[in-house]
Amino acid sequence: MLIGCTNHPLKVDVSNVQVPETHINRLDRDVFEMDTTNVLKQTEALNKKYGLFFKVFCAGILNSGGVRDTNYSGKLKRFIADRDMRAAYNDCKQQYNDIQFLENDFTDAARHFKYYFPKRGIPKVVAMFTGFNYNITPVDSTIGVGLDMYLGSNNKFYDMLAFPKYKSRWMTKECIMPDAVRQWLLTQFPYNMKANDFVSQIIYFGKIMYLTDALLPEVADTLKLQYTPRQLRYCTVNEFNMWNYFIAQKVLYTTDQAEIMKFTAEGPFTSAFNKEAPSRVGYWMGYRIVKQYMEKNPNITLEQLMSETDGQQLLMKSKYKPAK
């Protein structure tokens, strides 16, 4: 299955994989540039164009109550006319006037997905403006990309909204693909592990991270993992010590979700270690286990990997033992 350079088993040739070229519909433009003198008529056209996604967009993303809400037209008009929303949308227009690069990237990711999972479908992609509510929203067979959540780490609106720096650091156009692919994979392969203990959870997410690697082999690890080079180095240097800590403190098989969250939740650092340790070190460890499992078992396909539900078995077969 894994054909290519020996040192890079996930860098495969997908040039002959046939998928439709990705065309990204611009819901952001369709909303902000609509004729607000007849919102209901415009809504009918958007419902026809976007289907279920538009209903979810209105009800869940804009929090407008949905098109059946008696105040729907007024709420949508106020959203479109809001001074700050307008200014942020103008930032989106300036930065994402041409999104051909994003369409190319999605097409390439789709080729990789089809290479590994030929029987599974390819999603449509919609660009949207969410009022700083959501970055990536998978709905049915569509991925929604909130362009307003990728305006650059130093965008003034992120400071105004007091987004923490550990989050806004990754709100850049380079992070769209890793975020979109990861969220899509989470819907394609929902949690299926037999247990809900620490090791099962980190291995599940490790599988998602490994698949993200497979679909985006040319994207930097720092972007896929959302770790700075310094944070990634910390994990690599301290891999043995962190693993020993999990064993010594009996973390591996705990089902205490509060304890698990210490090592899997988003944040500026992992407080159980120190301020140099990035958050989500448990997931990074799960990724390392899965990566070693695939290296030790080269005949396992990615479909088979995702079908493995026994975290203990996968850990054992990986022969994972970080070096001192």
C-alpha positions, -999 to +999 in steps of 0.1 A: +000+000+000+027+024+010+046+030-022+074+056-025+106+066-008+116+043+020+121+072+044+088+088+035+062+060+032+033+084+030+047+104+001+029+084-026+023+092-063-013+102-067-010+118-102-032+091-117-059+092-091-091+106-107-111+130-086-132+161-096-114+194-094-125+211-062-146+242-067-152+262-035-186+280-034-184+314-018-211+316+008-193+345+024-199+366-007-234+353-013-245+364+021-227+398+024-234+409-011-271+398-012-299+422-020-313+428+015-345+444+002-359+409-002-341+386+022-366+357+019-362+356-019-324+356-015-327+329+011-347+307-012-319+309-038-293+301-011-313+272+002-314+258-034-276+264-039-263+251-005-291+228+007-287+215+043-254+234+048-272+268+046-298+258+071-270+247+095-251+279+088-280+301+097-292+281+128-259+269+142-231+291+129-247+325+128-270+316+158-299+334+140-325+308+150-328+295+114-349+305+085-381+295+103-375+321+130-399+350+126-370+374+132-348+357+107-347+385+081-340+412+107-313+392+123-295+385+090-298+421+079-283+433+112-254+408+109-247+419+073-248+456+082-229+454+115-198+477+112-174+453+127-187+424+107-184+444+075-149+454+083-139+418+090-156+407+058-135+433+039-104+417+054-116+384+041-122+398+007-087+413+006-069+382+017-091+356+000-102+373-032-085+345-051-087+311-035-074+290-064-045+279-041-070+265-017-090+247-044-057+231-056-048+220-021-082+205-015-080+186-049-046+172-039-059+161-005-089+145-022-065+125-045-046+112-015-079+104+003-092+085-027-058+067-031-062+052+004-100+050+006-112+044-029-148+035-018-154+066+002-168+099-010-151+132-015-166+163+003-177+195-013-161+227+001-178+260+010-161+292+021-180+312+047-179+341+071-190+330+106-188+360+128-157+345+145-177+315+157-162+285+138-131+277+118-141+244+102-176+230+100-183+196+085-220+191+076-230+159+059-208+158+027-196+194+029-167+211+047-173+247+056-142+269+060-147+300+081-123+325+064-127+350+092-109+325+114-078+325+092-070+362+088-035+360+103-022+357+138-019+394+143-053+404+129-068+433+150-101+415+154-085+386+172-070+411+197-103+428+201-120+395+208-092+385+232-084+352+215-055+336+235-022+338+217-018+300+217-050+299+196-045+330+173-010+318+164-026+292+142-053+313+127-035+317+094-041+306+058-014+279+062-035+262+088-067+259+068-058+226+052-046+208+083-077+220+102-101+210+074-086+176+068-085+168+105-121+178+110-133+159+079-115+127+091-131+130+125-165+128+108-154+100+085-139+079+113-158+087+145-145+073+178-147+035+177-124+023+204-136-005+227-125+015+258-126+051+268-094+052+288-064+074+282-045+050+260-075+044+238-082+081+234-047+091+225-044+062+200-076+072+184-065+107+179-031+094+169-048+076+141-065+108+130-032+126+130-015+098+110-042+101+084-038+138+083-001+131+076-011+108+048-034+133+031-010+162+035+024+147+032+040+180+020+027+201+048+051+209+077+046+188+109+045+221+129+013+231+110-003+196+112+004+193+149+000+230+157+033+230+176+060+256+172+095+242+164+104+247+200+074+228+213+079+200+189+115+197+200+104+196+236+082+166+228+109+148+210+136+154+236+112+145+265+094+116+249+110+090+272+103+110+303+067+117+295+060+081+287+076+070+319+055+095+338+023+081+323+033+046+334+045+056+369+014+077+376-009+050+362-023+074+337-024+049+307-055+031+317-073+057+337-109+065+327-110+097+348-118+123+321-105+152+342-071+134+345-072+127+307-079+163+299-047+174+316-028+158+287-053+162+258-070+196+262-061+228+243-041+254+262-009+273+265+010+244+281+006+211+300+006+221+336+013+185+349+048+189+334+059+225+330+053+257+310+077+244+283+055+214+276+029+222+249-007+212+254-021+179+239+011+160+246-011+129+250-023+131+214+012+136+202+022+105+221-007+086+205+005+098+171+040+084+179+025+051+189+005+048+157+034+059+135+056+031+150+027+006+147+025+013+110+063+010+106+063-023+124+033-036+104+038-024+068+011-046+054-016-028+074-037-006+052-051+028+065-086+014+063-075-015+085-058+009+108-090+029+113-109-003+119-087-014+148-107-007+180-084-023+206-060+003+219-041-022+240-035-045+211-023-017+189+000-004+216+014-040+220+019-045+183+036-012+179+064-023+203+064+014+213+094+021+236+108+056+234+146+058+236+163+076+265 
